[in-house]
Amino acid sequence: MEPVLVLLAEWWWVAPAGASAGTIGVLGARRLGPAGRRLELDAARHDVRGAQRSLARARAELQRVRAELARAKAEGGAAAIAEARRLVRHSERAAKAAVADLAARRASVAAARAALPPLSAPVEAMPLARLRAEHDAVTARWLVYETDPGTALDAPGMQDAASPTLRAFLEAQGRALELRPASADARLSAAGFAAYRDAVAGATAAFEVAERAAVGGPAALPRAAEPGSWGAIADELLGTAQAAIARSLDAWQRDRRERPQA
């Protein structure tokens, strides 16, 4: 199982009981500057700018296909009109999705601002350290299936390289590993943080799908919505927004609880 062996070689130091606890303890003695504490907020703003560009492109495309529909109607070709209408409906759905995505990204900015750690916070309270800890946590969950024979027997699919869901997780984990900074106090751009954040979220989601499939079989997998439907697009965007907001607010509440009272 070559992909598994490669990931094990990368993550041999992660203990299933608690990832990177020793590393965090050492890092706790240091502090990061303003750039480090603002990474999550800067990445959220980066996402908003990207969503704004995507919305502009979607609206421009919608205008183009509407013009094509008007031209097709003027020329009177039934087949051309039907195709132009199909493209208009598709572009309208894409524009609605872009609007919803922009709204979700703006909500994430507010959540990231609320979760902004204080200047005096240690490295482990900073966005990159928290994100690396999330990555370590999903890796530790996966390693249980590789190191605990009893757990592996309960879910043999988690060691089956032919399993599509496990393969998807290994690929997502590989992408996250490629983007993972070398340390919790590494210098990282907002775009780099956003890419790593999305890769970690993708690896976590893929692991949960693989685990459900391995434990409960195909019936345990979530049923996909109709491809291309607005409901499917909206559900996916809503889930992404809720996850981002919940993650940021949880971190903010944790910081408030752990922050020493003046």
C-alpha positions in Angstrom: 0.0 0.0 0.0 2.4 2.6 -1.3 0.5 5.8 -0.5 -0.1 4.6 3.1 3.6 3.9 3.6 4.6 7.3 2.2 2.2 9.0 4.6 3.4 6.9 7.5 7.0 7.9 6.7 6.0 11.6 6.8 4.0 11.2 10.1 5.8 8.6 12.1 6.2 11.1 15.0 2.5 11.8 15.4 1.0 9.9 18.4 -2.6 8.9 18.1 -3.3 9.9 21.7 -2.4 13.6 21.1 -0.7 15.2 18.2 2.2 17.5 18.5 1.8 18.2 22.2 5.5 18.4 22.9 6.1 20.7 19.9 3.4 23.0 21.0 4.9 23.1 24.5 8.2 24.3 23.1 6.6 26.8 20.8 4.6 28.3 23.7 7.6 30.2 24.9 7.7 32.3 21.7 5.5 35.0 20.3 4.5 35.9 16.7 4.2 39.4 15.3 1.0 41.0 14.0 1.3 39.2 10.6 1.1 35.8 12.3 -1.9 36.6 14.5 -3.8 38.1 11.5 -3.3 35.2 9.1 -6.8 33.8 9.4 -8.3 37.3 9.0 -6.0 38.2 6.1 -6.9 34.8 4.4 -10.6 35.5 4.8 -10.2 38.8 3.2 -8.2 37.2 0.4 -11.1 34.8 -0.1 -13.5 37.7 -0.3 -11.5 39.3 -3.1 -11.4 36.0 -4.9 -15.2 35.6 -4.5 -15.7 39.1 -5.8 -13.7 38.3 -8.9 -15.6 35.1 -9.4 -18.9 36.9 -9.1 -17.8 39.5 -11.7 -16.8 36.8 -14.1 -20.1 34.9 -13.5 -22.1 38.1 -14.2 -20.1 38.8 -17.3 -20.7 35.3 -18.6 -24.4 35.6 -17.8 -24.6 38.8 -19.8 -22.8 37.1 -22.7 -25.1 34.1 -22.8 -28.2 36.3 -22.6 -26.9 38.2 -25.6 -26.4 34.9 -27.4 -30.0 34.0 -26.5 -31.3 37.3 -28.0 -29.3 36.7 -31.1 -30.6 33.1 -31.4 -34.2 34.4 -31.1 -33.6 37.0 -33.7 -32.2 34.4 -36.1 -35.1 32.0 -35.4 -33.3 28.7 -35.1 -35.2 26.4 -32.6 -32.1 24.2 -31.8 -29.9 27.3 -31.2 -32.6 28.9 -29.0 -32.9 25.8 -26.9 -29.2 25.6 -26.4 -28.9 29.3 -25.6 -31.6 28.9 -23.0 -29.8 26.0 -21.4 -26.6 28.1 -21.2 -28.6 31.0 -19.7 -30.1 28.7 -17.0 -26.6 27.3 -16.2 -25.1 30.8 -16.0 -27.9 32.0 -13.7 -27.2 29.1 -11.3 -23.5 29.9 -11.4 -24.2 33.6 -10.7 -26.5 32.6 -7.8 -23.7 30.3 -6.4 -21.2 33.1 -6.7 -23.4 35.5 -4.8 -23.9 32.9 -2.0 -20.2 32.2 -1.9 -19.4 35.9 -1.5 -21.9 36.2 1.3 -20.3 33.2 3.0 -16.8 34.6 2.6 -17.9 37.9 4.1 -19.3 36.1 7.1 -16.0 34.3 7.5 -14.2 37.7 7.7 -16.5 38.7 10.6 -15.8 35.4 12.3 -12.1 35.6 11.8 -12.0 39.2 13.2 -13.8 37.9 16.3 -11.3 35.1 16.7 -8.3 37.4 16.3 -5.8 36.4 19.1 -4.3 39.2 21.3 -0.8 40.4 20.6 0.4 38.7 23.8 -0.9 35.3 22.8 1.6 32.4 22.5 2.4 30.7 19.2 0.0 27.8 19.9 -2.9 30.3 20.0 -2.1 31.7 16.6 -4.0 30.7 13.4 -1.3 28.7 11.8 -0.6 26.7 14.9 -4.3 25.9 15.4 -4.6 24.9 11.8 -1.5 22.6 12.0 -3.1 21.1 15.1 -6.3 20.4 13.1 -4.2 18.7 10.5 -2.4 16.6 13.2 -5.7 15.6 14.7 -7.0 14.1 11.4 -3.7 12.4 10.8 -3.8 10.9 14.3 -7.3 9.6 13.7 -6.1 7.9 10.5 -3.0 6.5 12.1 -5.1 4.6 14.7 -6.3 2.4 11.8 -2.7 1.8 10.7 -1.3 1.1 14.2 -4.1 -0.5 16.2 -5.0 -4.1 15.0 -8.3 -4.1 16.9 -9.5 -0.9 15.3 -8.3 -2.1 11.9 -10.3 -5.3 12.2 -13.5 -3.2 12.9 -12.9 -1.2 9.7 -10.8 -3.2 7.2 -11.7 -0.7 4.5 -9.4 1.9 6.2 -6.4 -0.2 5.1 -7.7 -1.2 1.7 -5.8 0.9 -0.9 -8.4 -0.2 -3.5 -11.1 1.7 -1.6 -12.1 4.8 -3.6 -13.0 6.7 -0.4 -9.6 5.8 1.3 -7.8 6.7 -1.9 -9.6 10.1 -2.0 -8.5 10.7 1.6 -4.9 9.8 0.9 -4.8 12.1 -2.1 -6.3 14.9 0.0 -3.9 14.3 2.8 -1.0 14.4 0.3 -2.1 17.8 -0.9 -2.3 19.0 2.7 1.2 17.7 3.4 2.6 19.5 0.3 1.1 22.8 1.6 1.9 22.3 5.3 4.4 24.9 6.6 7.5 23.5 8.3 6.7 25.0 11.7 3.9 26.8 13.5 5.8 30.1 13.4 6.7 29.9 9.7 6.1 33.0 7.6 3.1 32.4 5.4 1.1 34.6 3.0 -2.6 35.0 3.2 -3.0 33.0 0.0 -0.7 30.2 1.3 -2.7 30.0 4.6 -6.0 29.9 2.7 -4.6 27.1 0.5 -3.4 25.1 3.4 -6.6 25.7 5.3 -8.7 24.4 2.4 -6.4 21.4 2.0 -6.8 20.5 5.7 -10.6 20.9 5.5 -10.6 18.7 2.4 -8.5 16.0 4.1 -10.7 16.1 7.2 -13.9 15.7 5.1 -12.4 13.0 3.0 -11.3 11.1 6.1 -14.8 11.2 7.6 -16.3 9.9 4.3 -13.8 7.1 4.2 -14.4 6.2 7.8 -18.1 6.1 7.4 -17.8 3.9 4.3 -15.4 1.6 6.1 -17.5 1.2 9.2 -21.0 1.3 7.8 -20.5 0.4 4.1 -22.0 2.2 1.2 -25.3 2.9 3.0 -23.4 5.1 5.5 -22.3 7.5 2.7 -24.2 10.7 2.3 -26.6 10.7 -0.6 -25.5 13.2 -3.3 -27.9 15.9 -4.4 -28.8 16.1 -8.0 -25.7 17.2 -10.0 -25.9 20.8 -11.1 -29.0 21.7 -9.1 -29.1 25.0 -7.2 -30.0 23.2 -4.1 -26.8 21.1 -4.2 -24.7 24.2 -4.8 -26.4 26.1 -2.0 -26.1 23.2 0.5 -22.4 22.9 -0.2 -21.8 26.6 0.2 -23.9 26.8 3.3 -22.0 23.9 4.8 -18.6 25.5 4.0 -19.7 28.8 5.6 -21.1 27.2 8.7 -17.9 25.1 9.2 -15.7 28.1 8.8 -17.7 30.3 11.1 -18.0 27.5 13.7 -14.3 26.9 13.6 -13.4 30.5 14.1 -16.0 31.2 16.8 -14.9 28.1 18.7 -11.3 29.4 18.6 -12.4 32.8 19.8 -14.4 31.4 22.7 -11.5 29.1 23.6 -9.1 32.2 23.7 -11.6 34.1 25.9 -11.7 31.2 28.4 -8.0 30.7 28.4 -7.0 34.4 28.5 -5.9 35.5 31.9 -8.3 37.9 33.5 -6.9 41.4 34.1 
